[in-house]
Amino acid sequence: MAPIASDLTPEQREQLCGLLGNVDLTLLYKASVHGYEASAFHQRCDNQGATLLVAYNNSGDIFGGYTSVDYTQSGQEIADKEAFLFSIRSGRLLCIKVNGGYKARLDDAEMPNFGQQLFFCYNNQPVVNYKEIPNYINSFRPFRFNPDTLYGNNNQLTECEVYKIKQTLQVSIKEKPWRNILWTAERREELMAVIRSHKLLLSSVSRVRILMLGPVGAGKSSFFNSINSIFMGYVTSKAMSGSAKSSVTTQFRMYPVKDGHERKPLPFVLCDTMGLEEQSGAGLDIKDITSILQGHIPDRYKFNPITPFQPDEQKSSRPASLQEKIHCVVYMIDATKISLMSEKLEEKLTSVRSLINSHAIPQMVVMTKVDEACPHVQKDLQNVYASSYTKLKVQEVSSRLGVPVSCVLPVKNYSQELELELNCDVLLLTAVQQMLRLANDYLDDVDSF
C-alpha cells in the first residue's frame, strides 16, 4: 500500500521541525483517510510517544498542538511541560507554550484536546471547539491564546493529521548556524574586558546613555538586572521587575552599571521607562520619549500617562548637553508575543521609530525570552542560532519594526536562576557590545558636524 501523503508543504514541515529540534515527522493518522471517529484516532496514535497534531481549516490556516506524553486513554489529566500550541497563518509561525504548573490535556477516549480548552474533531466531526474560560478565572488557563489569532476563529476543518515525533541521531557535523558565536568562558571574559575598556569617541561624553523601550512585560528592567548581575558576579534584582498587565516601572530610571571588582562605573547607563501600551492615556507617552531623547527628564521622574512631562521654563530654555542626551535606543521585544502584537501597538512602535529617526539616533532590538519561544532553544540555549524558528522570529520583528536583521539580537534574561550561566552571559554581553558600537556611530556623526 502506498504511504499516505502529508498535507504539509516542505516549508511548513521545516518551520514545525524548527520548534522541535532534530526530528523526523511520521504520519500516523489522517482524518480524511481513517475517519474522524475517536476510535480511529486512538487505534493509530495510542502509545506512540511524542506526537504533533496538525489541523487545517477552510481559511487556509494551519494549527494544532504538541504533546511529549503518550495517548493511552487513561482518563487522567496529563502534566506535560513540553506541550505547546502552534499556528501558521500567512507564513507566520506562532508557538504558545503550556503555562507552568498546569495540566496540558485530558487523556480520555475522545479525540485530542489541549488544556481542555481546544477540542479537535469535536464530537467526531470535522470541527474544532474552543471552550472559553470565564474572565474571573482567566489567569488559570493552561494555554493563553485568542482563537481568532490562532486560527481566525474558523472552526471548520478540512483535514486533521497526527505525526509521530522521532528524534534523529546527532551527526558530528551540525547544520551551520545562521550566526557564529563562541560559547566559551574565554569569550565571556573577552566581552567583559571589551566593555570595561570601551573608549568613547568624544571626551565630552563620559558614559553613553542607552534608552530601553518596549511593551509592558518585555523585560526592560530584567535586562538591566541581568547585565548588572554579570558584572557583580552573582544574580541581582536591583531594578523592580515582574509580569503584570500594567507597567511595573512607573519612573524614569538611569541605571549605571558598576564593575563588581572595583565598583568602577562602566562606560554606559541603561535608561528604563514605563512600558508602551496600545491604549491612549496608558503607558509611556510619545511626548515623554521626546523629552527623554533631548535629555530633559531627570532620574526618578514619575510618569503620568495622562499628562506628559513639562520642563520648567528656565531648564527648557537651556539645551541639554550631549552627555545628557540619549545615544542609542533599544527596543525590548518578547519573542513569545511577536506574532500576537496588536495593530495598535505596532502602529505606536512605528510612530516611536519615526520620532527617533528624526533625531538620527541609532536603534536596535533585543529579543527577550527566546528560550520560552522555542522548545529546541529551551533545552539548550546554544541552539539559539541553529533554530530556524528563532531565525523566523528575528526576521519577523525586523520586518514589523523596520530594524535591520543584523540589529536584532536574541537574549535570555535572568529570571528564576540563582547562579550565573555562561550561555546567558554570552548573549547578553554580545547585545551590550552592539549597543556601544551603535552609540559610538552616533557620537561619530555628531562630531562630524
QUIJO-V748641 format. One record per helix or strand. SS is the DSSP state (~ for helix, > for strand). FROM is the first residue (numbers start at 1). LEN is the number of residues. If there is no record, write none. Layout:
{{SS;FROM;LEN} {SS;FROM;LEN}}
This chain:
{{~;10;11} {>;23;8} {~;31;4} {~;38;8} {>;46;1} {>;51;7} {>;62;6} {>;71;1} {>;76;3} {>;84;6} {>;92;6} {>;105;3} {>;113;2} {>;118;3} {~;122;3} {>;127;4} {~;135;6} {~;147;5} {>;156;12} {~;185;12} {>;208;6} {>;215;1} {~;220;13} {>;251;8} {>;265;8} {>;276;1} {>;283;1} {~;286;8} {>;301;2} {~;313;4} {~;322;3} {>;328;7} {~;335;3} {~;343;16} {>;363;6} {~;370;4} {~;375;5} {~;381;5} {~;388;14} {~;405;3} {>;408;3} {~;422;27}}
